[in-house]
């Protein structure tokens, strides 16, 4: 066992001892878990009596790692107190940034969808449960939410859209991944208008910002949510777009439409919202989310050599093309042209 891992396991055991938990006489068995796009490290500790705990270690960048860990601890505890189905956080070490968490197992929504064949009604029932819990997280999660907990930005706003979504797409996918150069004046003008339109949505709900199938767990027949440390205040439609347009799953459009209707019905139990207004917000926020995803897939696959993300570039580009064909978005001719170029490159790259 490497010295670093020994230290992490020892800190985790010490934390649990302080809480009165018996972790056994010797060092527990552990396994390193995959972290997807995260730079954090995840371990499963196997304790006596078949008890397992998850240990989350921050990134090696001390300042960033501690900021992210503090956000995870603060936001996670807040959501848990509000009844949001997130894992219970058991302990936090302020010296190392280590978090000990409840273990939710290995069945993510992603594995469930791609596992043994399901009855369509069973799958739809799972998504209905997710929709119900998503609405509650957005509405109740904003109550008492402190933006000082956020390690990036406290709000989802235009600057974030331009820098970390449309700008991310342009730099990481178009330039770095595909090597496409395009005049940026018209494109920048379109990005600004898209962000302007998207920012008209009310921005005072809890926003997870990566609400997709690899961050949603199924345990004992119930839904649980992970990876909320990037949460902040933002609009309703963004997380819904993340779920419905998730390229890891590829929900058929009729199912997306059914789930959209389910979401609206559930939302109206808590707050009034005009159907036409929400649909317009949702379309713009879907475009913003898709720009972010494409930038992330390109960056992670090329810069961090995480090949898992590479095959999802083409499906996300196809979704982008479909979105830009909607009457509300047809005016963005420069982005439509750039998307067409990206699709041609993707075919050349055999993505």
Secondary structure, DSSP 4 states (H G I P E B T S, - for coil): --HHHHHHHHHHHHHHHHTT----SSPPEEEEEP-TT-SSEEEEEE-GGG-EEEEEE--SSHHHHHHHHHHHHHHHHHHHHTT--BPPEEEE-TTT--EEEE---S-BHHHHHHSS---HHHHHHHHHHHHHHHHHHHHHTTTT--GGG-SS-SB--HHHHIIIIIHHIIIIIIIIIT-----HHHHHHHHHHHHHHHTTS---EEE-S--SGGGEEEETTEEEE---TT-EEE-HHHHHHHHHT-TTT---HHHHHHHHHHHHHHHTTTS---HHHHHHHHHHHHHHHHHHHHHHHHHHHHTS--GGGTTHHHHHHHHHHHHHTSGGGTT-HHHHHHHHHHHHHHHHTT-
